[in-house]
């Protein structure tokens, strides 16, 4: 039975305007188009696909992902279900990150006094370290450490080294890492957002190449973290290691959705498949932004996956606790090399210290 576009719209919950748009995109073609009038007609058999599209759009799934899920559903419904769960887990993770940021900003606007403008000035006293590893011929990571700013990036593609260095350089040029201290978390958030836009511009045009980017800016005693990709930020406090970022990867989304356990995720060959990165083209990805209160004696680590993919947290924590930040960075590098160091490493390690 053939349905007009109006009948099909009523049957599926999609507007005629949406159906015309999906036709243009190749997402949902009409069964036939009248060659004289141009009217679109749909078949009963297309109803299920159209309803699936409508439901996916209602949960906010981007059109590109909708097409992928529909294609999966046609050949493997269980895999399509996993893709939907992974997408929704990523939405919930981003919502949780924003919730934490909102809570921090609520405290800030209430004037809780934790931005220590009248107290001592603090800095991130530390170092940055790069190592090519034991397998790679090229160094495509970049790292930077300044008095109030830590940055790491992991480039990929033929221009990966250039992408990583350009991104880190852009952040270092925009974010106030060496100048006057930024005491307010809100100022730090604004600075890092601007810095990430500058980094995206610096990477633009590097066709087929891109980079992850993770930056931590000190604002008073608060650490403002901005993040895209699978490089990581950690906080070591009294010997306990806490991860401050969530990987923007397909595997992490599957873990969040309950499809994979952490051990299974670590063994997946596609664990580095990124959902977000500065890729040199298209829309600029929005970084995840979080704010964390620091205390004297805290140690911060930013690292690329050349470390995190081979050194588990149980081994990272004691190595990070060694001596000075410089000694800790060397201890972490030694752990990675003991595991074969199959990838480049970029590290930034720093202590919160009085300026």
C-alpha positions in Angstrom: 0.0 0.0 0.0 1.4 3.4 -1.0 1.1 6.3 1.5 1.2 10.0 0.6 3.8 12.0 2.4 1.1 13.4 4.7 -0.3 10.0 5.5 3.2 8.7 6.2 4.0 11.7 8.4 1.0 11.0 10.5 1.8 7.3 10.7 5.4 7.8 11.8 5.4 11.0 13.9 7.7 12.7 11.4 6.7 16.0 9.8 6.5 16.4 6.0 9.3 18.9 6.3 11.5 16.4 8.1 10.7 13.7 5.6 11.8 15.9 2.7 15.0 16.7 4.6 15.7 13.0 5.2 15.1 12.3 1.5 17.7 15.0 0.5 20.2 13.4 3.0 19.6 9.9 1.7 18.4 8.9 5.2 14.9 7.9 4.2 14.1 7.8 0.5 10.5 7.6 -0.7 9.4 4.4 -2.2 8.6 6.3 -5.4 8.2 9.9 -6.7 5.5 10.8 -9.2 7.4 11.9 -12.3 4.8 14.5 -13.2 3.6 16.0 -9.9 6.8 15.3 -7.8 4.6 13.9 -5.0 6.5 11.5 -2.7 4.9 8.1 -1.8 6.0 5.7 0.9 5.5 2.0 1.4 4.1 0.4 4.6 7.4 -1.5 4.9 9.3 1.9 5.5 7.2 2.7 8.6 9.5 0.9 11.1 12.7 2.7 9.8 10.9 6.0 9.9 9.7 5.5 13.5 13.2 4.5 14.5 14.5 7.7 13.0 11.9 9.7 14.9 12.8 8.1 18.2 16.5 8.6 17.7 16.0 12.3 16.8 13.9 12.7 20.0 16.8 11.6 22.1 19.0 14.2 20.3 21.1 11.8 18.2 22.9 13.6 15.4 21.7 12.8 11.9 25.1 11.2 10.9 24.7 8.8 13.9 21.1 8.1 13.1 22.0 6.9 9.7 24.7 4.6 11.1 22.3 3.1 13.7 19.6 2.6 11.0 22.1 0.8 8.8 23.2 -1.4 11.8 19.6 -2.2 12.6 19.0 -3.5 9.2 21.7 -6.1 9.5 22.3 -6.5 13.3 19.6 -5.2 15.7 21.7 -6.1 18.8 24.6 -4.1 17.5 22.3 -1.2 16.8 21.0 -1.4 20.4 24.6 -1.3 21.7 25.2 1.8 19.6 22.2 3.5 21.1 23.2 2.6 24.6 26.7 3.9 23.9 25.4 7.2 22.5 23.1 7.7 25.5 26.0 6.9 27.9 28.1 9.6 26.3 25.2 12.1 26.7 24.8 11.1 30.4 28.6 11.5 31.0 28.6 14.9 29.4 25.6 15.9 31.5 27.4 14.7 34.7 30.4 16.8 33.8 28.2 19.8 33.2 26.4 19.1 36.5 29.8 19.2 38.4 30.7 22.4 36.6 27.3 24.0 37.4 27.8 23.1 41.1 31.2 24.7 41.1 29.8 27.8 39.5 26.9 28.0 42.0 29.4 28.0 44.8 31.4 30.7 43.0 28.5 33.1 42.5 27.3 32.5 46.1 30.7 34.0 47.2 31.9 31.0 49.3 35.3 32.6 49.7 37.3 29.7 48.3 38.9 31.8 45.5 41.8 32.9 47.7 42.3 36.4 46.4 43.4 37.7 49.8 45.6 34.7 50.7 48.8 33.4 49.2 49.3 33.1 45.5 49.7 29.6 44.2 51.5 28.1 41.2 51.8 24.7 39.5 55.5 23.8 40.1 56.5 21.1 37.8 57.8 19.9 34.5 56.8 18.5 31.0 58.4 15.4 29.5 58.2 13.9 26.0 59.5 10.5 24.9 59.2 8.8 21.6 58.7 5.4 23.2 60.4 2.2 22.1 58.4 1.5 18.9 57.4 4.7 17.1 59.8 6.4 14.6 58.2 9.8 15.1 57.2 11.9 18.1 53.6 13.1 17.7 52.9 14.1 21.3 53.4 17.6 22.7 53.5 18.8 26.3 53.8 22.1 28.1 54.2 23.1 31.8 54.1 26.7 33.1 53.4 28.3 36.4 49.7 28.1 36.1 49.1 26.0 33.0 49.7 22.3 32.0 48.9 21.0 28.5 49.3 17.7 26.7 48.3 16.7 23.2 48.5 13.5 21.1 48.7 14.0 17.4 47.7 11.5 14.7 47.8 11.3 10.9 50.6 12.4 8.6 50.7 15.9 10.2 50.1 14.6 13.7 53.3 16.2 15.2 52.4 19.5 13.7 48.8 19.3 14.9 49.8 18.5 18.5 52.5 21.2 18.7 50.2 23.8 17.1 47.4 23.0 19.5 49.6 23.1 22.6 51.3 26.3 21.4 47.9 28.0 20.8 46.7 27.1 24.3 50.0 28.3 25.8 49.7 31.6 23.9 46.1 32.3 24.9 45.7 30.9 28.5 47.4 33.0 31.2 49.9 30.4 32.2 52.9 32.7 32.9 51.3 36.2 33.5 49.3 37.6 36.3 47.5 34.9 38.3 43.9 34.1 37.4 42.1 33.9 40.8 38.5 33.3 39.6 37.4 29.9 38.2 35.0 31.7 35.8 37.9 33.6 34.2 39.8 30.3 33.9 36.9 28.7 32.1 36.6 31.6 29.7 40.4 31.5 29.1 40.4 27.8 28.3 37.4 28.0 26.0 39.1 30.8 24.1 42.3 28.8 24.1 40.6 25.7 22.6 39.0 27.8 19.9 42.5 29.1 19.1 43.9 25.5 19.1 41.1 24.4 16.7 42.1 27.2 14.4 45.8 26.3 14.6 45.0 22.7 13.5 42.5 23.7 10.8 43.6 22.7 7.3 45.7 19.7 8.3 43.8 17.3 6.2 43.6 13.8 7.6 45.4 14.8 10.8 44.4 16.0 14.2 45.1 15.8 17.9 43.7 15.3 21.4 44.1 18.2 23.8 43.9 18.3 27.6 44.7 21.5 29.5 44.6 22.4 33.2 44.7 26.0 34.3 45.2 27.1 37.9 42.7 29.8 39.2 43.5 30.6 42.8 43.3 27.1 44.3 41.0 25.7 41.7 42.1 23.7 38.8 40.1 24.3 35.6 40.4 21.4 33.2 39.4 21.4 29.5 39.5 18.2 27.5 38.9 16.7 24.1 40.0 13.2 23.2 41.7 10.4 25.2 44.6 12.1 26.9 43.9 12.4 30.6 44.2 14.6 33.7 44.7 13.1 37.2 44.9 14.3 40.7 47.1 12.6 43.3 46.1 13.5 46.9 47.6 11.7 49.9 48.6 8.7 47.7 45.2 8.3 46.1 44.9 8.8 42.4 41.7 10.3 40.9 41.0 10.7 37.2 39.6 14.1 36.3 38.7 13.5 32.7 36.6 11.0 30.7 37.9 9.6 27.4 36.0 10.7 24.3 36.2 7.2 22.7 33.8 4.6 21.4 35.1 2.1 23.9 34.6 4.5 26.9 31.0 5.0 25.7 30.5 1.3 25.7 31.9 1.0 29.2 29.5 3.8 30.3 26.6 1.9 28.7 27.5 -1.3 30.6 28.4 -3.1 27.4 32.1 -3.6 28.4 34.0 -3.9 31.6 37.2 -2.0 32.3 39.3 -5.0 31.7 37.6 -5.8 28.4 37.9 -2.2 27.3 41.7 -2.2 27.9 42.0 -5.3 25.7 40.0 -3.9 22.8 42.0 -3.2 19.6 39.8 -0.2 18.8 40.1 1.4 22.3 41.8 4.5 20.8 38.9 5.2 18.3 38.0 8.8 19.1 34.5 10.3 19.3 36.0 13.8 19.6 39.3 15.4 18.6 40.6 18.5 17.0 40.6 17.1 13.5 41.5 20.0 11.4 38.2 20.4 9.7 34.4 20.6 10.2 32.8 21.7 13.4 35.0 22.6 16.4 34.2 20.0 19.2 33.1 21.5 22.5 35.6 20.6 25.2 34.5 19.0 28.4 35.1 21.6 31.2 35.4 20.8 34.9 36.6 22.6 38.0 38.4 21.0 40.9 39.5 22.4 44.3 43.1 21.8 45.1 45.0 21.7 48.4 48.7 22.3 49.1 50.5 19.0 48.6 48.3 17.9 45.7 50.1 16.7 42.6 48.6 16.9 39.1 49.4 14.7 36.1 48.4 15.2 32.5 49.3 12.4 30.1 48.7 11.1 26.7 47.6 7.5 26.2 51.2 6.4 25.7 51.2 6.2 29.5 47.6 5.4 30.4 47.2 2.6 27.8 50.1 0.6 29.3 50.5 1.6 32.9 47.4 0.9 35.1 46.3 3.3 37.8 47.6 0.9 40.5 51.1 1.4 39.1 50.6 5.0 38.1 49.9 6.2 41.7 53.1 5.1 43.4 55.3 6.2 40.5 53.6 9.6 40.5 54.2 10.0 44.2 58.0 9.7 43.8 60.1 12.6 44.9 59.9 15.9 42.9 57.6 16.3 39.9 60.6 15.8 37.6 61.5 12.6 39.4 57.9 11.4 39.2 57.8 12.1 35.5 60.9 9.9 35.0 59.4 7.2 37.2 56.3 7.1 35.1 58.3 7.0 31.9 60.3 4.1 33.3 57.0 2.2 34.0 55.9 2.7 30.5 59.2 1.6 29.1 59.1 -1.5 31.2 55.8 -2.3 29.4 57.4 -1.9 26.0 56.4 1.8 25.5 54.6 1.1 22.1 53.5 4.7 21.7 54.8 8.2 22.2 54.5 9.7 25.7 53.7 13.2 26.7 53.6 14.1 30.4 53.1 17.2 32.5 53.5 16.8 36.3 53.2 19.6 38.8 52.6 20.3 42.5 50.4 23.0 44.0 52.8 25.2 45.7 53.0 28.8 47.1 54.4 31.2 44.6 
